[in-house]
Every structure is written in C-alpha cells, then in structure tokens.
Amino acid sequence: MSAAEDRFDPNLRAMVARDLPRIAEIERSAYGYPWSPGIFRDCLLAGYTCLVIEDGGRVVAYAIMSVAAGEAHVLNVCVHAEARGRGFGRRLMCALIEQALDTAARRMFLEVRPSNAVARRLYDSLGFAEIGVRPRYYQAEVGREDAVVLCLEGAALALAGRS
C-alpha cells in the first residue's frame, strides 16, 4: 500500500496534546453541554487512557477511560457526526476493553443517557449490563436527564476483550 493510500486508512492511536483543539470541536458539535478543553487536557495529564481515531489524517473519534483499584471507568466516547456508522465507536470500546484487561481491571463501568439508543445498542452488544440509574445526572435542554449505569465484569469483560 502506498503512503497516500495508508493516509486514508483509519488509525487508532493515543491522544496527544495537539489533538485537543479538534477534539474540543467534535465535542462541541456532538453535545449541548460539552466538556471544556481543560477537562481533556487534565485527562491527558492524569495519565488516563486517551485514544483517538484518525481518518484521512483528521481526528474523527475519541475515547477516555480511567483505571484505578481494579476498575475501569469509561468517561467519554464520541464519534464525529460525519464519521458515524463506520464502526469507530465499537473500535474505540474494544480498545478500551483491551486496555482495561491489560491493567488487570476486574470490571468496567460507564454511564449513558437513556435517550442515546445507538450507544445503548453498542454497549449491549459488547455485554454491558445495567446495574443502576443515577437520577438527574446529565444536563438537558429542559431540566436534567438520568444516567443508566452499565457494567462489564469478570468473564464478560474477558470475553468482550477477545472479540
């Protein structure tokens, strides 16, 4: 494959500081209440697992996860609207699961809006199970929206890491 062709193959890699302006742009376009650029910078500085997918030399998706005390917590996963439907969310989640397993995490948690049907289907397909609800967790256009808490643990985590 030539260098020009390789340049258009989606590339999963670690997030670096120079990615932050593009990540903030994607975040603002995807969410009514986006993370600030400072939050992303702090995640990098804290040593969290921070990944991006580049397509055509441009960041189109990202994910952030913290790991501590045998538990992984997915903090943010986002795919630019123009890049959705191409499996980038699944690719990021599988990479996060592999990283969690590499750090000996025994369980993996995340929160998702009940209204985010696409994400809910992805997490369900990976084996995540609903374990609770955080009432009024997310800001919404009117009031607040609950968060569904999902967990992948034990054998399910190991099995998802092999897919």
PyMOL commands that place a pseudoatom at each C-alpha (Angstrom):
pseudoatom trace, name=CA, resn=MET, resi=1, chain=A, elem=C, hetatm=0, pos=[0.000, 0.000, 0.000]
pseudoatom trace, name=CA, resn=SER, resi=2, chain=A, elem=C, hetatm=0, pos=[1.358, 3.428, -0.895]
pseudoatom trace, name=CA, resn=ALA, resi=3, chain=A, elem=C, hetatm=0, pos=[1.851, 6.177, 1.680]
pseudoatom trace, name=CA, resn=ALA, resi=4, chain=A, elem=C, hetatm=0, pos=[-1.037, 8.112, 0.122]
pseudoatom trace, name=CA, resn=GLU, resi=5, chain=A, elem=C, hetatm=0, pos=[-3.411, 5.139, 0.461]
pseudoatom trace, name=CA, resn=ASP, resi=6, chain=A, elem=C, hetatm=0, pos=[-2.224, 4.417, 4.004]
pseudoatom trace, name=CA, resn=ARG, resi=7, chain=A, elem=C, hetatm=0, pos=[-3.013, 8.016, 4.951]
pseudoatom trace, name=CA, resn=PHE, resi=8, chain=A, elem=C, hetatm=0, pos=[-6.734, 7.299, 4.445]
pseudoatom trace, name=CA, resn=ASP, resi=9, chain=A, elem=C, hetatm=0, pos=[-6.854, 4.103, 6.496]
pseudoatom trace, name=CA, resn=PRO, resi=10, chain=A, elem=C, hetatm=0, pos=[-8.462, 4.859, 9.891]
pseudoatom trace, name=CA, resn=ASN, resi=11, chain=A, elem=C, hetatm=0, pos=[-5.763, 4.846, 12.520]
pseudoatom trace, name=CA, resn=LEU, resi=12, chain=A, elem=C, hetatm=0, pos=[-6.324, 4.162, 16.238]
pseudoatom trace, name=CA, resn=ARG, resi=13, chain=A, elem=C, hetatm=0, pos=[-3.669, 5.832, 18.374]
pseudoatom trace, name=CA, resn=ALA, resi=14, chain=A, elem=C, hetatm=0, pos=[-3.012, 7.562, 21.676]
pseudoatom trace, name=CA, resn=MET, resi=15, chain=A, elem=C, hetatm=0, pos=[-4.368, 11.071, 22.037]
pseudoatom trace, name=CA, resn=VAL, resi=16, chain=A, elem=C, hetatm=0, pos=[-1.747, 13.824, 22.229]
pseudoatom trace, name=CA, resn=ALA, resi=17, chain=A, elem=C, hetatm=0, pos=[-1.973, 17.485, 23.189]
pseudoatom trace, name=CA, resn=ARG, resi=18, chain=A, elem=C, hetatm=0, pos=[-2.035, 18.687, 19.588]
pseudoatom trace, name=CA, resn=ASP, resi=19, chain=A, elem=C, hetatm=0, pos=[-5.323, 16.766, 19.121]
pseudoatom trace, name=CA, resn=LEU, resi=20, chain=A, elem=C, hetatm=0, pos=[-7.150, 18.823, 21.752]
pseudoatom trace, name=CA, resn=PRO, resi=21, chain=A, elem=C, hetatm=0, pos=[-8.464, 21.648, 19.515]
pseudoatom trace, name=CA, resn=ARG, resi=22, chain=A, elem=C, hetatm=0, pos=[-10.031, 19.117, 17.110]
pseudoatom trace, name=CA, resn=ILE, resi=23, chain=A, elem=C, hetatm=0, pos=[-11.393, 17.019, 19.984]
pseudoatom trace, name=CA, resn=ALA, resi=24, chain=A, elem=C, hetatm=0, pos=[-12.968, 20.108, 21.542]
pseudoatom trace, name=CA, resn=GLU, resi=25, chain=A, elem=C, hetatm=0, pos=[-14.524, 20.919, 18.157]
pseudoatom trace, name=CA, resn=ILE, resi=26, chain=A, elem=C, hetatm=0, pos=[-16.036, 17.429, 17.875]
pseudoatom trace, name=CA, resn=GLU, resi=27, chain=A, elem=C, hetatm=0, pos=[-17.235, 17.565, 21.481]
pseudoatom trace, name=CA, resn=ARG, resi=28, chain=A, elem=C, hetatm=0, pos=[-18.978, 20.924, 20.950]
pseudoatom trace, name=CA, resn=SER, resi=29, chain=A, elem=C, hetatm=0, pos=[-20.670, 19.667, 17.791]
pseudoatom trace, name=CA, resn=ALA, resi=30, chain=A, elem=C, hetatm=0, pos=[-21.933, 16.495, 19.490]
pseudoatom trace, name=CA, resn=TYR, resi=31, chain=A, elem=C, hetatm=0, pos=[-23.132, 17.690, 22.885]
pseudoatom trace, name=CA, resn=GLY, resi=32, chain=A, elem=C, hetatm=0, pos=[-25.264, 20.529, 24.159]
pseudoatom trace, name=CA, resn=TYR, resi=33, chain=A, elem=C, hetatm=0, pos=[-23.175, 20.550, 27.328]
pseudoatom trace, name=CA, resn=PRO, resi=34, chain=A, elem=C, hetatm=0, pos=[-19.645, 19.674, 26.165]
pseudoatom trace, name=CA, resn=TRP, resi=35, chain=A, elem=C, hetatm=0, pos=[-16.539, 19.072, 28.202]
pseudoatom trace, name=CA, resn=SER, resi=36, chain=A, elem=C, hetatm=0, pos=[-14.179, 22.025, 28.219]
pseudoatom trace, name=CA, resn=PRO, resi=37, chain=A, elem=C, hetatm=0, pos=[-10.768, 21.750, 26.529]
pseudoatom trace, name=CA, resn=GLY, resi=38, chain=A, elem=C, hetatm=0, pos=[-9.276, 21.898, 30.033]
pseudoatom trace, name=CA, resn=ILE, resi=39, chain=A, elem=C, hetatm=0, pos=[-11.006, 18.685, 31.049]
pseudoatom trace, name=CA, resn=PHE, resi=40, chain=A, elem=C, hetatm=0, pos=[-9.456, 16.853, 28.095]
pseudoatom trace, name=CA, resn=ARG, resi=41, chain=A, elem=C, hetatm=0, pos=[-6.045, 18.325, 28.938]
pseudoatom trace, name=CA, resn=ASP, resi=42, chain=A, elem=C, hetatm=0, pos=[-6.430, 17.227, 32.560]
pseudoatom trace, name=CA, resn=CYS, resi=43, chain=A, elem=C, hetatm=0, pos=[-7.276, 13.665, 31.448]
pseudoatom trace, name=CA, resn=LEU, resi=44, chain=A, elem=C, hetatm=0, pos=[-4.077, 13.551, 29.399]
pseudoatom trace, name=CA, resn=LEU, resi=45, chain=A, elem=C, hetatm=0, pos=[-2.031, 14.937, 32.280]
pseudoatom trace, name=CA, resn=ALA, resi=46, chain=A, elem=C, hetatm=0, pos=[-3.580, 12.452, 34.722]
pseudoatom trace, name=CA, resn=GLY, resi=47, chain=A, elem=C, hetatm=0, pos=[-2.408, 9.567, 32.537]
pseudoatom trace, name=CA, resn=TYR, resi=48, chain=A, elem=C, hetatm=0, pos=[-5.883, 8.287, 31.667]
pseudoatom trace, name=CA, resn=THR, resi=49, chain=A, elem=C, hetatm=0, pos=[-6.274, 6.066, 28.640]
pseudoatom trace, name=CA, resn=CYS, resi=50, chain=A, elem=C, hetatm=0, pos=[-6.983, 8.626, 25.904]
pseudoatom trace, name=CA, resn=LEU, resi=51, chain=A, elem=C, hetatm=0, pos=[-7.437, 7.341, 22.361]
pseudoatom trace, name=CA, resn=VAL, resi=52, chain=A, elem=C, hetatm=0, pos=[-8.324, 8.849, 19.005]
pseudoatom trace, name=CA, resn=ILE, resi=53, chain=A, elem=C, hetatm=0, pos=[-9.189, 7.524, 15.579]
pseudoatom trace, name=CA, resn=GLU, resi=54, chain=A, elem=C, hetatm=0, pos=[-7.815, 9.426, 12.618]
pseudoatom trace, name=CA, resn=ASP, resi=55, chain=A, elem=C, hetatm=0, pos=[-9.358, 9.062, 9.191]
pseudoatom trace, name=CA, resn=GLY, resi=56, chain=A, elem=C, hetatm=0, pos=[-7.779, 10.791, 6.236]
pseudoatom trace, name=CA, resn=GLY, resi=57, chain=A, elem=C, hetatm=0, pos=[-5.275, 12.434, 8.580]
pseudoatom trace, name=CA, resn=ARG, resi=58, chain=A, elem=C, hetatm=0, pos=[-8.007, 14.041, 10.717]
pseudoatom trace, name=CA, resn=VAL, resi=59, chain=A, elem=C, hetatm=0, pos=[-9.259, 13.023, 14.166]
pseudoatom trace, name=CA, resn=VAL, resi=60, chain=A, elem=C, hetatm=0, pos=[-12.862, 11.794, 13.846]
pseudoatom trace, name=CA, resn=ALA, resi=61, chain=A, elem=C, hetatm=0, pos=[-13.410, 9.992, 17.164]
pseudoatom trace, name=CA, resn=TYR, resi=62, chain=A, elem=C, hetatm=0, pos=[-12.024, 9.764, 20.670]
pseudoatom trace, name=CA, resn=ALA, resi=63, chain=A, elem=C, hetatm=0, pos=[-12.414, 7.905, 23.956]
pseudoatom trace, name=CA, resn=ILE, resi=64, chain=A, elem=C, hetatm=0, pos=[-11.210, 8.434, 27.510]
pseudoatom trace, name=CA, resn=MET, resi=65, chain=A, elem=C, hetatm=0, pos=[-11.066, 5.935, 30.389]
pseudoatom trace, name=CA, resn=SER, resi=66, chain=A, elem=C, hetatm=0, pos=[-9.658, 5.998, 33.891]
pseudoatom trace, name=CA, resn=VAL, resi=67, chain=A, elem=C, hetatm=0, pos=[-8.443, 2.869, 35.670]
pseudoatom trace, name=CA, resn=ALA, resi=68, chain=A, elem=C, hetatm=0, pos=[-7.903, 2.537, 39.414]
pseudoatom trace, name=CA, resn=ALA, resi=69, chain=A, elem=C, hetatm=0, pos=[-8.293, -0.109, 42.114]
pseudoatom trace, name=CA, resn=GLY, resi=70, chain=A, elem=C, hetatm=0, pos=[-9.148, -2.851, 39.625]
pseudoatom trace, name=CA, resn=GLU, resi=71, chain=A, elem=C, hetatm=0, pos=[-11.934, -0.859, 37.988]
pseudoatom trace, name=CA, resn=ALA, resi=72, chain=A, elem=C, hetatm=0, pos=[-12.107, 0.937, 34.668]
pseudoatom trace, name=CA, resn=HIS, resi=73, chain=A, elem=C, hetatm=0, pos=[-14.479, 3.843, 34.087]
pseudoatom trace, name=CA, resn=VAL, resi=74, chain=A, elem=C, hetatm=0, pos=[-15.276, 4.951, 30.552]
pseudoatom trace, name=CA, resn=LEU, resi=75, chain=A, elem=C, hetatm=0, pos=[-15.557, 8.726, 30.817]
pseudoatom trace, name=CA, resn=ASN, resi=76, chain=A, elem=C, hetatm=0, pos=[-16.189, 9.867, 27.249]
pseudoatom trace, name=CA, resn=VAL, resi=77, chain=A, elem=C, hetatm=0, pos=[-16.638, 8.276, 23.830]
pseudoatom trace, name=CA, resn=CYS, resi=78, chain=A, elem=C, hetatm=0, pos=[-17.564, 10.399, 20.840]
pseudoatom trace, name=CA, resn=VAL, resi=79, chain=A, elem=C, hetatm=0, pos=[-17.596, 9.978, 17.068]
pseudoatom trace, name=CA, resn=HIS, resi=80, chain=A, elem=C, hetatm=0, pos=[-17.955, 12.991, 14.774]
pseudoatom trace, name=CA, resn=ALA, resi=81, chain=A, elem=C, hetatm=0, pos=[-21.393, 13.023, 13.099]
pseudoatom trace, name=CA, resn=GLU, resi=82, chain=A, elem=C, hetatm=0, pos=[-19.863, 12.636, 9.627]
pseudoatom trace, name=CA, resn=ALA, resi=83, chain=A, elem=C, hetatm=0, pos=[-17.953, 9.515, 10.702]
pseudoatom trace, name=CA, resn=ARG, resi=84, chain=A, elem=C, hetatm=0, pos=[-20.769, 7.660, 12.475]
pseudoatom trace, name=CA, resn=GLY, resi=85, chain=A, elem=C, hetatm=0, pos=[-21.958, 4.279, 11.284]
pseudoatom trace, name=CA, resn=ARG, resi=86, chain=A, elem=C, hetatm=0, pos=[-18.466, 3.109, 10.324]
pseudoatom trace, name=CA, resn=GLY, resi=87, chain=A, elem=C, hetatm=0, pos=[-17.690, 1.089, 13.467]
pseudoatom trace, name=CA, resn=PHE, resi=88, chain=A, elem=C, hetatm=0, pos=[-15.428, 3.661, 15.100]
pseudoatom trace, name=CA, resn=GLY, resi=89, chain=A, elem=C, hetatm=0, pos=[-17.361, 3.624, 18.393]
pseudoatom trace, name=CA, resn=ARG, resi=90, chain=A, elem=C, hetatm=0, pos=[-17.056, -0.165, 18.580]
pseudoatom trace, name=CA, resn=ARG, resi=91, chain=A, elem=C, hetatm=0, pos=[-13.359, 0.008, 17.669]
pseudoatom trace, name=CA, resn=LEU, resi=92, chain=A, elem=C, hetatm=0, pos=[-12.731, 2.511, 20.468]
pseudoatom trace, name=CA, resn=MET, resi=93, chain=A, elem=C, hetatm=0, pos=[-14.719, 0.486, 23.007]
pseudoatom trace, name=CA, resn=CYS, resi=94, chain=A, elem=C, hetatm=0, pos=[-12.871, -2.714, 22.103]
pseudoatom trace, name=CA, resn=ALA, resi=95, chain=A, elem=C, hetatm=0, pos=[-9.551, -0.895, 22.529]
pseudoatom trace, name=CA, resn=LEU, resi=96, chain=A, elem=C, hetatm=0, pos=[-10.682, 0.389, 25.940]
pseudoatom trace, name=CA, resn=ILE, resi=97, chain=A, elem=C, hetatm=0, pos=[-11.728, -3.131, 26.979]
pseudoatom trace, name=CA, resn=GLU, resi=98, chain=A, elem=C, hetatm=0, pos=[-8.322, -4.480, 25.926]
pseudoatom trace, name=CA, resn=GLN, resi=99, chain=A, elem=C, hetatm=0, pos=[-6.598, -1.713, 27.894]
pseudoatom trace, name=CA, resn=ALA, resi=100, chain=A, elem=C, hetatm=0, pos=[-8.744, -2.459, 30.957]
pseudoatom trace, name=CA, resn=LEU, resi=101, chain=A, elem=C, hetatm=0, pos=[-7.772, -6.116, 30.752]
pseudoatom trace, name=CA, resn=ASP, resi=102, chain=A, elem=C, hetatm=0, pos=[-4.099, -5.185, 30.326]
pseudoatom trace, name=CA, resn=THR, resi=103, chain=A, elem=C, hetatm=0, pos=[-4.280, -3.220, 33.582]
pseudoatom trace, name=CA, resn=ALA, resi=104, chain=A, elem=C, hetatm=0, pos=[-5.973, -6.147, 35.384]
pseudoatom trace, name=CA, resn=ALA, resi=105, chain=A, elem=C, hetatm=0, pos=[-9.284, -4.332, 35.794]
pseudoatom trace, name=CA, resn=ARG, resi=106, chain=A, elem=C, hetatm=0, pos=[-11.958, -6.723, 37.014]
pseudoatom trace, name=CA, resn=ARG, resi=107, chain=A, elem=C, hetatm=0, pos=[-14.884, -4.551, 35.960]
pseudoatom trace, name=CA, resn=MET, resi=108, chain=A, elem=C, hetatm=0, pos=[-15.627, -1.675, 33.647]
pseudoatom trace, name=CA, resn=PHE, resi=109, chain=A, elem=C, hetatm=0, pos=[-18.288, 0.979, 34.222]
pseudoatom trace, name=CA, resn=LEU, resi=110, chain=A, elem=C, hetatm=0, pos=[-19.889, 3.709, 32.163]
pseudoatom trace, name=CA, resn=GLU, resi=111, chain=A, elem=C, hetatm=0, pos=[-22.902, 5.989, 32.200]
pseudoatom trace, name=CA, resn=VAL, resi=112, chain=A, elem=C, hetatm=0, pos=[-25.143, 6.582, 29.207]
pseudoatom trace, name=CA, resn=ARG, resi=113, chain=A, elem=C, hetatm=0, pos=[-28.218, 8.682, 28.586]
pseudoatom trace, name=CA, resn=PRO, resi=114, chain=A, elem=C, hetatm=0, pos=[-31.386, 6.578, 28.322]
pseudoatom trace, name=CA, resn=SER, resi=115, chain=A, elem=C, hetatm=0, pos=[-32.153, 8.587, 25.169]
pseudoatom trace, name=CA, resn=ASN, resi=116, chain=A, elem=C, hetatm=0, pos=[-28.906, 7.513, 23.440]
pseudoatom trace, name=CA, resn=ALA, resi=117, chain=A, elem=C, hetatm=0, pos=[-30.273, 4.422, 21.687]
pseudoatom trace, name=CA, resn=VAL, resi=118, chain=A, elem=C, hetatm=0, pos=[-27.263, 3.967, 19.381]
pseudoatom trace, name=CA, resn=ALA, resi=119, chain=A, elem=C, hetatm=0, pos=[-24.800, 3.877, 22.280]
pseudoatom trace, name=CA, resn=ARG, resi=120, chain=A, elem=C, hetatm=0, pos=[-27.083, 1.638, 24.318]
pseudoatom trace, name=CA, resn=ARG, resi=121, chain=A, elem=C, hetatm=0, pos=[-27.178, -0.918, 21.466]
pseudoatom trace, name=CA, resn=LEU, resi=122, chain=A, elem=C, hetatm=0, pos=[-23.388, -0.834, 21.162]
pseudoatom trace, name=CA, resn=TYR, resi=123, chain=A, elem=C, hetatm=0, pos=[-22.838, -1.358, 24.898]
pseudoatom trace, name=CA, resn=ASP, resi=124, chain=A, elem=C, hetatm=0, pos=[-25.449, -4.125, 24.997]
pseudoatom trace, name=CA, resn=SER, resi=125, chain=A, elem=C, hetatm=0, pos=[-23.747, -5.899, 22.070]
pseudoatom trace, name=CA, resn=LEU, resi=126, chain=A, elem=C, hetatm=0, pos=[-20.461, -5.802, 23.990]
pseudoatom trace, name=CA, resn=GLY, resi=127, chain=A, elem=C, hetatm=0, pos=[-22.039, -7.455, 27.040]
pseudoatom trace, name=CA, resn=PHE, resi=128, chain=A, elem=C, hetatm=0, pos=[-22.536, -4.479, 29.346]
pseudoatom trace, name=CA, resn=ALA, resi=129, chain=A, elem=C, hetatm=0, pos=[-25.350, -4.970, 31.866]
pseudoatom trace, name=CA, resn=GLU, resi=130, chain=A, elem=C, hetatm=0, pos=[-27.458, -2.279, 33.510]
pseudoatom trace, name=CA, resn=ILE, resi=131, chain=A, elem=C, hetatm=0, pos=[-26.711, -2.074, 37.224]
pseudoatom trace, name=CA, resn=GLY, resi=132, chain=A, elem=C, hetatm=0, pos=[-28.421, 1.147, 38.221]
pseudoatom trace, name=CA, resn=VAL, resi=133, chain=A, elem=C, hetatm=0, pos=[-29.547, 4.650, 37.461]
pseudoatom trace, name=CA, resn=ARG, resi=134, chain=A, elem=C, hetatm=0, pos=[-28.044, 7.973, 38.516]
pseudoatom trace, name=CA, resn=PRO, resi=135, chain=A, elem=C, hetatm=0, pos=[-31.032, 10.298, 38.774]
pseudoatom trace, name=CA, resn=ARG, resi=136, chain=A, elem=C, hetatm=0, pos=[-30.720, 13.718, 37.132]
pseudoatom trace, name=CA, resn=TYR, resi=137, chain=A, elem=C, hetatm=0, pos=[-27.066, 13.071, 36.178]
pseudoatom trace, name=CA, resn=TYR, resi=138, chain=A, elem=C, hetatm=0, pos=[-26.878, 14.857, 32.817]
pseudoatom trace, name=CA, resn=GLN, resi=139, chain=A, elem=C, hetatm=0, pos=[-27.806, 18.404, 31.933]
pseudoatom trace, name=CA, resn=ALA, resi=140, chain=A, elem=C, hetatm=0, pos=[-30.620, 18.518, 29.394]
pseudoatom trace, name=CA, resn=GLU, resi=141, chain=A, elem=C, hetatm=0, pos=[-32.430, 21.173, 27.386]
pseudoatom trace, name=CA, resn=VAL, resi=142, chain=A, elem=C, hetatm=0, pos=[-35.170, 21.120, 29.988]
pseudoatom trace, name=CA, resn=GLY, resi=143, chain=A, elem=C, hetatm=0, pos=[-34.045, 20.088, 33.462]
pseudoatom trace, name=CA, resn=ARG, resi=144, chain=A, elem=C, hetatm=0, pos=[-31.815, 17.063, 33.788]
pseudoatom trace, name=CA, resn=GLU, resi=145, chain=A, elem=C, hetatm=0, pos=[-31.692, 13.516, 32.398]
pseudoatom trace, name=CA, resn=ASP, resi=146, chain=A, elem=C, hetatm=0, pos=[-30.911, 10.336, 34.301]
pseudoatom trace, name=CA, resn=ALA, resi=147, chain=A, elem=C, hetatm=0, pos=[-27.859, 8.236, 33.518]
pseudoatom trace, name=CA, resn=VAL, resi=148, chain=A, elem=C, hetatm=0, pos=[-28.086, 4.489, 33.107]
pseudoatom trace, name=CA, resn=VAL, resi=149, chain=A, elem=C, hetatm=0, pos=[-25.083, 2.873, 34.793]
pseudoatom trace, name=CA, resn=LEU, resi=150, chain=A, elem=C, hetatm=0, pos=[-23.667, -0.104, 32.908]
pseudoatom trace, name=CA, resn=CYS, resi=151, chain=A, elem=C, hetatm=0, pos=[-21.031, -2.618, 33.947]
pseudoatom trace, name=CA, resn=LEU, resi=152, chain=A, elem=C, hetatm=0, pos=[-18.960, -5.252, 32.210]
pseudoatom trace, name=CA, resn=GLU, resi=153, chain=A, elem=C, hetatm=0, pos=[-17.215, -7.556, 34.631]
pseudoatom trace, name=CA, resn=GLY, resi=154, chain=A, elem=C, hetatm=0, pos=[-15.396, -10.786, 35.193]
pseudoatom trace, name=CA, resn=ALA, resi=155, chain=A, elem=C, hetatm=0, pos=[-15.815, -13.351, 32.444]
pseudoatom trace, name=CA, resn=ALA, resi=156, chain=A, elem=C, hetatm=0, pos=[-17.919, -10.968, 30.336]
pseudoatom trace, name=CA, resn=LEU, resi=157, chain=A, elem=C, hetatm=0, pos=[-15.068, -8.440, 30.377]
pseudoatom trace, name=CA, resn=ALA, resi=158, chain=A, elem=C, hetatm=0, pos=[-12.549, -11.093, 29.316]
pseudoatom trace, name=CA, resn=LEU, resi=159, chain=A, elem=C, hetatm=0, pos=[-14.903, -12.404, 26.627]
pseudoatom trace, name=CA, resn=ALA, resi=160, chain=A, elem=C, hetatm=0, pos=[-15.542, -8.905, 25.238]
pseudoatom trace, name=CA, resn=GLY, resi=161, chain=A, elem=C, hetatm=0, pos=[-11.793, -8.337, 25.137]
pseudoatom trace, name=CA, resn=ARG, resi=162, chain=A, elem=C, hetatm=0, pos=[-11.417, -11.283, 22.775]
pseudoatom trace, name=CA, resn=SER, resi=163, chain=A, elem=C, hetatm=0, pos=[-14.000, -10.023, 20.252]
for i in range(1, 163): cmd.bond("trace and resi %d" % i, "trace and resi %d" % (i + 1))
show_as sticks, trace
zoom trace
